[in-house]
Amino acid sequence: MVRRLAESALFFREYIRHFHTTGAVLPSGRFLAAALTRFVGNHADGPRRILEVGPGTGAVTRWIVRGMGAEDRLDLVELNGAFVRQLERRFQTEPAFRAVADRARIHHCPIEELPGGESYDVIVSGLPLNNFSAADVERILTVLTDRLAPEGMLSFFEYIAVRPVRAMLSGRAERARLRAIGLTMRSVLKHHEIRRDAVWLNVPPAWVHHLRK
């Protein structure tokens, strides 16, 4: 409990400092984390490469490491330096994280700058896409789908009704940005989405989109 309160406090501080790239006041809840990692525990095809983008303090990472197979490998891409240090501590001190530490790498960079040309069997993204420009959203989703291995799975979330509510309360430029993001997402989902989960027991409630290449 103490650890989780400390993580929530860190997340909130970084939300205040970096709202644009943090996008939430609290780490993902367990029901959202479970939905995002739905395809992590599928070991039918042997060793897999897993990528988590925007892990924050590791709320979803905790579910990923517990679902990894004995030969699975994990890459994490995080832009926020405070979150990177928190993740490093977790891989050094927490048993579930330490168990896969030799098969995990943390990359302190934007997803567009992830080194190497590896493809991934499972990608989990916690990026706050509604905070970005439509061009950034298109670029990020293109990078993520391009990084998927054949038949690979990409899972990401967005908060339910946030875009329309924000649009109603915003000026013309912000409404145009949100509308463009919606069009960009729908275009990608139309071609790749195979499942959508509603997570009502989250603050706020969220959609989790699952895409296959």
Helices and strands as residue ranges (DSSP letters): H 2-17, H 19-22, H 30-36, E 49-53, H 61-67, E 73-77, H 81-93, H 95-98, G 101-103, E 104-107, G 111-113, E 120-125, G 129-131, H 134-147, E 148-159, H 162-168, H 172-192, E 193-199, E 206-212
